[in-house]
């Protein structure tokens, strides 16, 4: 294959994959801000816990099993509640 055919001007990149939907677990209001937690199941790659602040990604961690991911989510919720947050 020549460089010309690889870099052809009409060649279009593949479309991006569709965004994955998350499973909302909880929402907490703390210091005037909103914190939300959701799980994203990546199949064989594990389950990711994602924390968002005011709708923007703040923190994420992938776990091998759903049970471990739920434990992380529960720990984060308990921490935010101890620090003055309120479930909404």
N, C-alpha and C positions, 0 to 999 in steps of 0.2 A: 504494500500500500504506500502510495507516495504521500509526502507532506501536504501536497495540494488537495488531495481528496479528503484527508483528515481535517484540514482547516477550511473546508469549503464554506463560503459565506451563507449558504442556505441551510446548513446543518443546524438543527435546533437541539438544545439540550433537553434531556428528558424532564417531564414535569416533576415538581417536588412531591414527596409522598404526602398524603392527606394527614392533617394533625390528628394525633391520637386523642380520644376522649378519656377524660379522667373520671374516677368515681369519687364524688365529694363525700368527705367524712364529717368534717366539722368546720364551723366558722366562729371565730372569737373576736370581740372588740376589745382593744387594749390601747390606752393612751390616745384615743381618737383615731386609731387606725384599725383596719380590718385584716385579720389573719385567717387564711383558709388552708385546709389540708385536703389533698386528694391522692388516690392511688391510681397508678397507671400500670396495667398488667402488660408486660412485654413477652408473654409466653415463656419460652425456654430461657430467655435472658433474665427472668426474675420479675419482681414487682417493685416499682419505684414509688417512694413517698415523696410528694412535692408539697412544699409550703409556699404560699403566695402572700404577699403583703400588698394590700390595696390593688389586687389584681395582677401584680407583677411578680415574676418568679423570684423567690428569695433563697430557697434551699431544696436540694433533692438528694436522695440516697436510694440506691437499688439494693434490694434484698433477694435472697435466693427463693424464699417462700412468702406466701401471702401472710401467714401467721407472724413471721418476723417483721414484715412491713407494718402490720396492724399494731404490733407491740411498739414499734418506733413512733407511729402516729399517736398512740395513747400516751407515751412518755412525753412527746412534744406538747400535747394538749394539757397534760397535768402541769408541766412547767409553766406554760403561759397562764394558766389559771392561778397557780401559786404566785405569779408575778403581778397579779391584779387584773387579769383578763376576765371577760364575762362571755359565756356562750350566747350566741344569738341564733 
